[in-house]
Amino acid sequence: MFPVRTQIVVFDGVEELDALAPLEVLGCAAASGHQAETALVTLRPGRVFARYGTDMTVDRVLTPADADVVIVPGGGYANHAPQGTWAQARQGTLPAALRDAVRPGLTLASVCSGTMLLAAAGLTDGRPCTTHHSARDDLVAAGGQWIDARVVDDGDLVTSGGVTSGLDLALWLLERHLGPEVACDVERFLEYERRGTVWRPGG
């Protein structure tokens, strides 16, 4: 089985848990010997200041050609913060990079208001998706088909609700790519039980 290569895109104002919960889940899988490679990436290497003051140095750059999954976290949308998804959507550089990333074999995923960056890229138009409840109306206005579920899997687009749903998103991605035994192993290690239902078309 080939390793699942995941890149988690971070930016100034990113919500810590949005990014680090999937990193924890996927990193735990790798540490347990499963075929998962995960890294934080950014558009330009250097320091990233997260929403609650975490100061990170990120050396890896987003390279979708070298990934099977790209996860886009959220943060700073509901309050229109000067750093975060609201600002990134209006600045346009990250949505453009996500739009250019689309290719066969790549899954784009999001946590919380990270979905709004995919929406700004035009990638949720007419598609089932979800986001933090505070951004629901904006997601619909942008053309997304709102689904009231914690994780929505529409094939090459997998979105999740607010903040802690990043745990469920990452566990679902493990199950989808590496099987339920791997996901259950990681659940047991983290002492976390998945919440809600994964919505998929037709079942």
C-alpha positions in Angstrom: 0.0 0.0 0.0 1.3 3.4 -0.9 1.7 6.1 1.8 -0.9 8.8 2.0 0.9 12.1 1.7 -0.9 15.0 3.4 -0.1 18.7 3.4 -1.8 21.0 5.9 -1.7 24.6 4.8 -1.1 27.2 7.5 -1.2 31.0 7.4 -1.3 33.9 9.7 -4.4 33.8 11.8 -5.0 30.1 11.4 -6.9 28.4 14.2 -4.4 26.2 16.1 -6.7 23.2 16.6 -7.9 23.3 13.0 -4.4 22.6 11.8 -2.9 20.7 14.7 -5.8 18.2 15.3 -5.4 16.6 11.9 -1.6 16.8 12.3 -1.9 14.9 15.6 -4.2 12.2 14.1 -2.2 11.6 11.0 1.1 11.9 12.8 0.0 9.3 15.3 -0.8 7.0 12.5 2.7 7.4 11.1 4.3 6.9 14.5 2.4 3.7 14.8 3.9 2.4 11.6 1.1 3.1 9.2 1.7 4.6 5.8 1.0 8.2 6.4 3.2 11.2 5.7 2.0 14.6 7.0 3.5 18.1 7.0 2.5 21.6 7.8 3.1 23.8 4.7 2.7 27.4 3.7 2.8 29.5 0.6 6.1 31.1 1.6 8.5 29.5 4.1 9.0 31.4 7.4 7.1 32.3 10.5 3.4 31.8 10.9 1.5 33.5 13.7 -1.6 31.5 14.6 -4.9 32.9 16.0 -4.1 32.5 19.7 -0.5 33.5 19.6 1.3 30.3 18.6 4.5 31.2 16.7 5.5 28.5 14.2 8.3 28.3 11.7 7.2 26.5 8.6 9.9 25.5 6.1 7.9 23.5 3.7 6.0 25.1 0.8 2.6 23.9 -0.5 3.4 21.5 -3.4 0.2 19.8 -4.4 2.0 17.6 -7.0 3.6 15.9 -4.0 0.4 15.3 -2.0 -2.5 13.0 -2.0 -4.5 15.2 0.3 -4.3 18.9 1.0 -6.1 20.1 4.2 -7.1 23.7 4.6 -7.8 24.8 8.2 -9.8 27.8 9.2 -9.7 30.6 11.7 -10.7 34.3 12.0 -13.7 34.2 9.7 -16.7 34.9 11.8 -15.1 38.0 13.4 -13.6 39.3 10.1 -10.2 39.2 11.7 -7.3 41.0 9.9 -5.5 37.7 9.8 -7.1 34.4 9.0 -9.5 32.9 6.4 -11.6 36.1 6.0 -8.5 38.1 5.1 -7.0 35.3 3.0 -10.2 34.9 1.0 -10.2 38.6 0.2 -6.5 38.8 -0.5 -6.9 35.9 -3.0 -3.4 34.4 -3.2 -4.2 31.2 -1.3 -7.5 30.6 -3.0 -5.7 30.9 -6.3 -3.1 28.4 -5.2 -5.8 26.0 -4.2 -7.6 26.4 -7.5 -4.4 25.7 -9.3 -3.8 22.6 -7.2 -6.8 20.7 -8.6 -5.8 17.6 -10.4 -6.9 13.9 -10.7 -5.9 12.0 -7.6 -5.7 14.9 -5.3 -8.3 15.3 -2.5 -8.9 18.8 -1.1 -10.2 18.9 2.5 -11.0 21.6 4.9 -11.7 22.2 8.6 -14.1 24.8 9.9 -14.0 28.1 7.9 -11.2 26.6 5.8 -14.1 25.6 3.5 -14.5 29.3 2.8 -11.1 29.4 1.2 -12.1 26.5 -1.1 -15.3 28.5 -1.8 -13.3 31.6 -2.7 -11.4 29.4 -5.1 -14.7 28.3 -6.7 -14.2 24.7 -5.6 -17.5 24.3 -3.6 -19.8 25.6 -6.3 -22.8 23.3 -6.6 -21.1 20.7 -4.4 -22.2 19.2 -1.0 -20.0 20.6 1.7 -20.0 22.0 5.2 -18.2 24.5 7.4 -18.5 26.2 10.8 -22.1 27.2 11.4 -21.2 30.9 11.5 -20.2 30.7 7.9 -23.2 28.7 6.6 -25.0 31.5 4.9 -21.8 32.7 3.2 -21.1 29.2 2.0 -24.5 28.9 0.4 -24.2 32.4 -1.1 -20.9 31.3 -2.7 -22.7 28.4 -4.4 -22.0 25.5 -2.0 -24.7 23.0 -1.2 -24.8 23.1 2.6 -25.0 19.7 4.3 -25.7 19.6 8.0 -23.1 16.9 8.9 -19.8 16.9 10.8 -17.9 15.5 7.8 -19.0 15.7 4.2 -17.2 13.4 1.7 -17.9 14.3 -1.9 -15.0 12.4 -3.4 -12.1 14.7 -4.1 -13.7 17.4 -1.8 -14.0 16.5 1.9 -15.1 19.2 4.3 -15.8 19.3 8.0 -17.5 21.6 10.5 -16.1 23.7 13.3 -12.8 23.4 15.0 -12.8 20.0 16.7 -14.3 18.3 13.7 -10.7 18.3 12.3 -10.2 15.2 14.5 -13.1 13.5 12.8 -12.0 14.6 9.3 -8.5 13.2 9.8 -9.8 9.9 11.2 -12.2 9.6 8.3 -9.4 10.2 5.8 -7.3 7.5 7.6 -10.3 5.1 7.3 -10.9 6.0 3.6 -7.3 5.7 2.5 -5.8 3.1 4.9 -8.8 1.2 6.3 -11.0 1.2 9.4 -8.5 -0.8 11.5 -5.9 2.0 11.2 -8.5 4.7 12.1 -9.7 2.6 15.1 -6.1 2.1 16.3 -5.5 5.8 16.3 -8.8 6.5 18.0 -7.8 4.1 20.8 -4.4 5.7 21.2 -5.9 9.2 21.4 -8.7 8.0 23.6 -11.1 9.9 21.3 -14.5 8.7 19.9 -15.6 10.1 16.6 -18.7 12.2 16.6 -21.5 12.6 14.1 -21.9 11.0 10.7 -19.9 11.1 7.6 -22.2 12.2 4.8 -21.6 10.7 1.4 -23.7 11.0 -1.8 -26.0 8.0 -2.1 -25.4 6.7 1.4 
